[in-house]
């Protein structure tokens, strides 16, 4: 993919954070050419090893390993394409924090969903997909040229990629590993950037639920109280017609219980 920035996304596209990540990934890949098996076993994210041996470094180190030169090039190209604009917009500190939050979070998503997997996960794709999601949120109308030819606004590209990863994750017979990492990076990125709005929405939904619950309880209480009043009134009317002595034992007992219950309700209502 190639892209053209518009408006607020303009900036230095070889920013310090992006440059540092490119260098570290290049060094890690160079070391892989000499110690591939050892580095994948030790530094790749293997869910079974992560949980059983508490290899807590793996959700970080797996992002700097790649399965081949094309894997590295595509991830680093995407990092350069989207990372520079984001770092210019956010600043280096926030950009680096976001990159690692989405990358680590994407790896942990896979480790949680496939805890018994022996397959080592490697690559910066989780963090890169997180950058793509952020770019789509911050610069939704920026044109991105897919394969250098097809202009597509960033928001639509994010929706397309997110949809592909989601359906690939749940598609029967297809290994969900890489797709879980990609989707996890995007979802965690969106949650991290929009947590204020999400938290506000959740609080609002809880408030509405509590209001509806309180209304239902008050309605039930009112209907119960009205039912008792009607029952007492009916019994009192019968007393006026035939006298107290002509009430059955059950009616006398029920009259006393209902009267006591109404008095208790009135006492509680006065104390509120």
TAMO-V896331 format. One record per residue. N is the residue number from 1. RES is the residue in one letter. SS is DSSP state (2 for helix, 1 for strand, 0 for the rest). PHI is phi in whole degrees, -180 to 180 (* if undefined). PSI is psi in radians with two decimals (NA if undefined). Layout:
n=N res=RES ss=SS phi=PHI psi=PSI
n=N res=RES ss=SS phi=PHI psi=PSI
This chain:
n=1 res=X ss=0 phi=* psi=2.62
n=2 res=X ss=1 phi=-133 psi=2.81
n=3 res=X ss=1 phi=-150 psi=2.85
n=4 res=X ss=0 phi=-123 psi=2.23
n=5 res=X ss=0 phi=-85 psi=2.65
n=6 res=X ss=0 phi=-133 psi=2.36
n=7 res=X ss=2 phi=65 psi=-2.19
n=8 res=X ss=2 phi=-69 psi=-0.18
n=9 res=X ss=2 phi=-86 psi=-0.05
n=10 res=X ss=0 phi=-64 psi=2.56
n=11 res=X ss=0 phi=172 psi=-3.05
n=12 res=X ss=0 phi=-77 psi=2.08
n=13 res=X ss=0 phi=-94 psi=0.21
n=14 res=X ss=0 phi=-130 psi=1.13
n=15 res=X ss=0 phi=-75 psi=2.86
n=16 res=X ss=2 phi=-58 psi=-0.78
n=17 res=X ss=2 phi=-65 psi=-0.79
n=18 res=X ss=2 phi=-62 psi=-0.78
n=19 res=X ss=2 phi=-60 psi=-0.77
n=20 res=X ss=2 phi=-63 psi=-0.74
n=21 res=X ss=2 phi=-65 psi=-0.68
n=22 res=X ss=2 phi=-61 psi=-0.76
n=23 res=X ss=2 phi=-66 psi=-0.80
n=24 res=X ss=2 phi=-63 psi=-0.70
n=25 res=X ss=2 phi=-67 psi=-0.67
n=26 res=X ss=2 phi=-66 psi=-0.74
n=27 res=X ss=2 phi=-64 psi=-0.76
n=28 res=X ss=2 phi=-61 psi=-0.69
n=29 res=X ss=2 phi=-69 psi=-0.63
n=30 res=X ss=2 phi=-63 psi=-0.74
n=31 res=X ss=2 phi=-65 psi=-0.58
n=32 res=X ss=2 phi=-62 psi=-0.55
n=33 res=X ss=2 phi=-65 psi=-0.37
n=34 res=X ss=2 phi=-102 psi=-0.58
n=35 res=X ss=2 phi=-130 psi=0.81
n=36 res=X ss=2 phi=-58 psi=-0.99
n=37 res=X ss=2 phi=-61 psi=-0.77
n=38 res=X ss=2 phi=-64 psi=-0.73
n=39 res=X ss=2 phi=-71 psi=-0.69
n=40 res=X ss=2 phi=-64 psi=-0.75
n=41 res=X ss=2 phi=-66 psi=-0.69
n=42 res=X ss=2 phi=-87 psi=-0.71
n=43 res=X ss=2 phi=-107 psi=-0.30
n=44 res=X ss=0 phi=-70 psi=2.73
n=45 res=X ss=1 phi=-91 psi=1.76
n=46 res=X ss=1 phi=-104 psi=1.90
n=47 res=X ss=2 phi=-51 psi=-0.78
n=48 res=X ss=2 phi=-62 psi=-0.75
n=49 res=X ss=2 phi=-69 psi=-0.70
n=50 res=X ss=2 phi=-57 psi=-0.78
n=51 res=X ss=2 phi=-80 psi=-0.75
n=52 res=X ss=2 phi=-76 psi=-0.67
n=53 res=X ss=0 phi=-103 psi=0.07
n=54 res=X ss=0 phi=52 psi=0.87
n=55 res=X ss=0 phi=-81 psi=1.26
n=56 res=X ss=0 phi=-70 psi=-0.21
n=57 res=X ss=0 phi=-80 psi=-0.37
n=58 res=X ss=2 phi=-62 psi=-0.66
n=59 res=X ss=2 phi=-63 psi=-0.26
n=60 res=X ss=2 phi=-96 psi=-0.86
n=61 res=X ss=2 phi=-71 psi=-0.45
n=62 res=X ss=2 phi=-63 psi=-0.43
n=63 res=X ss=2 phi=-69 psi=-0.31
n=64 res=X ss=2 phi=-101 psi=0.10
n=65 res=X ss=0 phi=-109 psi=2.61
n=66 res=X ss=0 phi=-141 psi=2.65
n=67 res=X ss=0 phi=-82 psi=-0.14
n=68 res=X ss=0 phi=180 psi=3.00
n=69 res=X ss=2 phi=-66 psi=-0.62
n=70 res=X ss=2 phi=-70 psi=-0.64
n=71 res=X ss=2 phi=-59 psi=-0.80
n=72 res=X ss=2 phi=-64 psi=-0.81
n=73 res=X ss=2 phi=-62 psi=-0.81
n=74 res=X ss=2 phi=-63 psi=-0.73
n=75 res=X ss=2 phi=-67 psi=-0.72
n=76 res=X ss=2 phi=-71 psi=-0.56
n=77 res=X ss=2 phi=-65 psi=-0.77
n=78 res=X ss=2 phi=-65 psi=-0.69
n=79 res=X ss=2 phi=-59 psi=-0.78
n=80 res=X ss=2 phi=-67 psi=-0.75
n=81 res=X ss=2 phi=-62 psi=-0.83
n=82 res=X ss=2 phi=-98 psi=-0.52
n=83 res=X ss=2 phi=-67 psi=-0.67
n=84 res=X ss=2 phi=-61 psi=-0.80
n=85 res=X ss=2 phi=-65 psi=-0.70
n=86 res=X ss=2 phi=-68 psi=-0.74
n=87 res=X ss=2 phi=-67 psi=-0.65
n=88 res=X ss=2 phi=-64 psi=-0.61
n=89 res=X ss=2 phi=-77 psi=-0.76
n=90 res=X ss=2 phi=-90 psi=-0.61
n=91 res=X ss=0 phi=101 psi=2.72
n=92 res=X ss=2 phi=-64 psi=-0.74
n=93 res=X ss=2 phi=-61 psi=-0.88
n=94 res=X ss=2 phi=-66 psi=-0.67
n=95 res=X ss=2 phi=-61 psi=-0.83
n=96 res=X ss=2 phi=-64 psi=-0.73
n=97 res=X ss=2 phi=-61 psi=-0.78
n=98 res=X ss=2 phi=-63 psi=-0.74
n=99 res=X ss=2 phi=-58 psi=-0.80
n=100 res=X ss=2 phi=-75 psi=-0.61
n=101 res=X ss=2 phi=-61 psi=-0.80
n=102 res=X ss=2 phi=-72 psi=-0.69
n=103 res=X ss=2 phi=-66 psi=-0.85
n=104 res=X ss=2 phi=-65 psi=-0.78
n=105 res=X ss=2 phi=-61 psi=-0.68
n=106 res=X ss=2 phi=-63 psi=-0.75
n=107 res=X ss=2 phi=-64 psi=-0.70
n=108 res=X ss=2 phi=-67 psi=-0.59
n=109 res=X ss=2 phi=-57 psi=-0.79
n=110 res=X ss=2 phi=-68 psi=-0.69
n=111 res=X ss=2 phi=-64 psi=-0.58
n=112 res=X ss=2 phi=-74 psi=-0.74
n=113 res=X ss=2 phi=-75 psi=-0.61
n=114 res=X ss=0 phi=-124 psi=1.15
n=115 res=X ss=0 phi=-67 psi=-0.37
n=116 res=X ss=0 phi=-99 psi=0.14
n=117 res=X ss=0 phi=-71 psi=2.39
n=118 res=X ss=0 phi=-93 psi=-0.09
n=119 res=X ss=0 phi=-81 psi=2.26
n=120 res=X ss=1 phi=-82 psi=2.28
n=121 res=X ss=1 phi=-95 psi=2.32
n=122 res=X ss=0 phi=-139 psi=2.72
n=123 res=X ss=0 phi=118 psi=2.71
n=124 res=X ss=0 phi=-91 psi=0.21
n=125 res=X ss=2 phi=-61 psi=-0.67
n=126 res=X ss=2 phi=-59 psi=-0.83
n=127 res=X ss=2 phi=-67 psi=-0.66
n=128 res=X ss=2 phi=-65 psi=-0.73
n=129 res=X ss=2 phi=-66 psi=-0.55
n=130 res=X ss=2 phi=-65 psi=-0.69
n=131 res=X ss=2 phi=-64 psi=-0.71
n=132 res=X ss=2 phi=-61 psi=-0.77
n=133 res=X ss=2 phi=-62 psi=-0.75
n=134 res=X ss=2 phi=-64 psi=-0.72
n=135 res=X ss=2 phi=-62 psi=-0.74
n=136 res=X ss=2 phi=-65 psi=-0.59
n=137 res=X ss=2 phi=-74 psi=-0.72
n=138 res=X ss=2 phi=-85 psi=-0.62
n=139 res=X ss=0 phi=-127 psi=1.07
n=140 res=X ss=0 phi=-62 psi=-0.48
n=141 res=X ss=0 phi=-100 psi=0.08
n=142 res=X ss=0 phi=-67 psi=2.37
n=143 res=X ss=1 phi=-82 psi=2.27
n=144 res=X ss=1 phi=-117 psi=2.23
n=145 res=X ss=1 phi=-93 psi=1.83
n=146 res=X ss=1 phi=-72 psi=2.22
n=147 res=X ss=0 phi=56 psi=0.39
n=148 res=X ss=0 phi=74 psi=0.10
n=149 res=X ss=0 phi=-127 psi=-0.75
n=150 res=X ss=1 phi=-97 psi=1.97
n=151 res=X ss=1 phi=-76 psi=2.29
n=152 res=X ss=1 phi=-145 psi=2.32
n=153 res=X ss=1 phi=-69 psi=2.55
n=154 res=X ss=2 phi=-57 psi=-0.68
n=155 res=X ss=2 phi=-64 psi=-0.63
n=156 res=X ss=2 phi=-75 psi=-0.61
n=157 res=X ss=2 phi=-63 psi=-0.73
n=158 res=X ss=2 phi=-63 psi=-0.76
n=159 res=X ss=2 phi=-63 psi=-0.70
n=160 res=X ss=2 phi=-65 psi=-0.86
n=161 res=X ss=2 phi=-65 psi=-0.72
n=162 res=X ss=2 phi=-63 psi=-0.73
n=163 res=X ss=2 phi=-64 psi=-0.74
n=164 res=X ss=2 phi=-60 psi=-0.80
n=165 res=X ss=2 phi=-68 psi=-0.66
n=166 res=X ss=2 phi=-64 psi=-0.89
n=167 res=X ss=2 phi=-70 psi=-0.50
n=168 res=X ss=2 phi=-70 psi=-0.57
n=169 res=X ss=2 phi=-67 psi=-0.69
n=170 res=X ss=2 phi=-96 psi=-0.02
n=171 res=X ss=0 phi=-71 psi=2.19
n=172 res=X ss=0 phi=-63 psi=2.46
n=173 res=X ss=0 phi=82 psi=-0.03
n=174 res=X ss=0 phi=-111 psi=2.32
n=175 res=X ss=0 phi=-63 psi=2.16
n=176 res=X ss=0 phi=-87 psi=-0.01
n=177 res=X ss=2 phi=-56 psi=-1.11
n=178 res=X ss=2 phi=-63 psi=-0.66
n=179 res=X ss=2 phi=-67 psi=-0.60
n=180 res=X ss=2 phi=-62 psi=-0.72
n=181 res=X ss=2 phi=-65 psi=-0.81
n=182 res=X ss=2 phi=-61 psi=-0.88
n=183 res=X ss=2 phi=-65 psi=-0.69
n=184 res=X ss=2 phi=-61 psi=-0.73
n=185 res=X ss=2 phi=-62 psi=-0.71
n=186 res=X ss=2 phi=-68 psi=-0.81
n=187 res=X ss=2 phi=-65 psi=-0.78
n=188 res=X ss=2 phi=-65 psi=-0.66
n=189 res=X ss=2 phi=-62 psi=-0.79
n=190 res=X ss=2 phi=-64 psi=-0.78
n=191 res=X ss=2 phi=-62 psi=-0.75
n=192 res=X ss=2 phi=-64 psi=-0.76
n=193 res=X ss=2 phi=-77 psi=-0.48
n=194 res=X ss=0 phi=-112 psi=0.37
n=195 res=X ss=2 phi=-61 psi=-0.65
n=196 res=X ss=2 phi=-59 psi=-0.82
n=197 res=X ss=2 phi=-68 psi=-0.71
n=198 res=X ss=2 phi=-65 psi=-0.76
n=199 res=X ss=2 phi=-64 psi=-0.70
n=200 res=X ss=2 phi=-62 psi=-0.76
n=201 res=X ss=2 phi=-64 psi=-0.74
n=202 res=X ss=2 phi=-64 psi=-0.77
n=203 res=X ss=2 phi=-63 psi=-0.67
n=204 res=X ss=2 phi=-65 psi=-0.74
n=205 res=X ss=2 phi=-64 psi=-0.71
n=206 res=X ss=2 phi=-63 psi=-0.72
n=207 res=X ss=2 phi=-63 psi=-0.76
n=208 res=X ss=2 phi=-64 psi=-0.74
n=209 res=X ss=2 phi=-62 psi=-0.76
n=210 res=X ss=2 phi=-65 psi=-0.70
n=211 res=X ss=2 phi=-62 psi=-0.78
n=212 res=X ss=2 phi=-65 psi=-0.68
n=213 res=X ss=2 phi=-65 psi=-0.78
n=214 res=X ss=2 phi=-63 psi=-0.69
n=215 res=X ss=2 phi=-64 psi=-0.74
n=216 res=X ss=2 phi=-64 psi=-0.70
n=217 res=X ss=2 phi=-66 psi=-0.74
n=218 res=X ss=2 phi=-65 psi=-0.69
n=219 res=X ss=2 phi=-64 psi=-0.77
n=220 res=X ss=2 phi=-64 psi=-0.71
n=221 res=X ss=2 phi=-65 psi=-0.75
n=222 res=X ss=2 phi=-63 psi=-0.79
n=223 res=X ss=2 phi=-64 psi=-0.64
n=224 res=X ss=2 phi=-67 psi=-0.73
n=225 res=X ss=2 phi=-66 psi=-0.72
n=226 res=X ss=2 phi=-64 psi=-0.68
n=227 res=X ss=2 phi=-63 psi=-0.73
n=228 res=X ss=2 phi=-64 psi=-0.73
n=229 res=X ss=2 phi=-62 psi=-0.75
n=230 res=X ss=2 phi=-64 psi=-0.67
n=231 res=X ss=2 phi=-66 psi=-0.77
n=232 res=X ss=2 phi=-64 psi=-0.76
n=233 res=X ss=2 phi=-60 psi=-0.72
n=234 res=X ss=2 phi=-63 psi=-0.72
n=235 res=X ss=2 phi=-69 psi=-0.67
n=236 res=X ss=2 phi=-66 psi=-0.67
n=237 res=X ss=2 phi=-63 psi=-0.70
n=238 res=X ss=2 phi=-65 psi=-0.68
n=239 res=X ss=2 phi=-61 psi=-0.73
n=240 res=X ss=2 phi=-62 psi=-0.57
n=241 res=X ss=2 phi=-83 psi=-0.78
n=242 res=X ss=2 phi=-118 psi=-0.16
n=243 res=X ss=0 phi=93 psi=2.71
n=244 res=X ss=2 phi=-64 psi=-0.63
n=245 res=X ss=2 phi=-67 psi=-0.32
n=246 res=X ss=2 phi=-91 psi=0.03
n=247 res=X ss=0 phi=-76 psi=2.54
n=248 res=X ss=0 phi=-72 psi=2.85
n=249 res=X ss=2 phi=-59 psi=-0.70
n=250 res=X ss=2 phi=-65 psi=-0.69
n=251 res=X ss=2 phi=-67 psi=-0.69
n=252 res=X ss=2 phi=-62 psi=-0.79
n=253 res=X ss=2 phi=-63 psi=-0.74
n=254 res=X ss=2 phi=-67 psi=-0.65
n=255 res=X ss=2 phi=-62 psi=-0.76
n=256 res=X ss=2 phi=-65 psi=-0.78
n=257 res=X ss=2 phi=-62 psi=-0.79
n=258 res=X ss=2 phi=-66 psi=-0.70
n=259 res=X ss=2 phi=-64 psi=-0.78
n=260 res=X ss=2 phi=-63 psi=-0.69
n=261 res=X ss=2 phi=-66 psi=-0.70
n=262 res=X ss=2 phi=-65 psi=-0.72
n=263 res=X ss=2 phi=-62 psi=-0.70
n=264 res=X ss=2 phi=-65 psi=-0.72
n=265 res=X ss=2 phi=-63 psi=-0.76
n=266 res=X ss=2 phi=-64 psi=-0.67
n=267 res=X ss=2 phi=-64 psi=-0.75
n=268 res=X ss=2 phi=-65 psi=-0.73
n=269 res=X ss=2 phi=-63 psi=-0.64
n=270 res=X ss=2 phi=-70 psi=-0.51
n=271 res=X ss=2 phi=-83 psi=-0.25
n=272 res=X ss=0 phi=-78 psi=NA
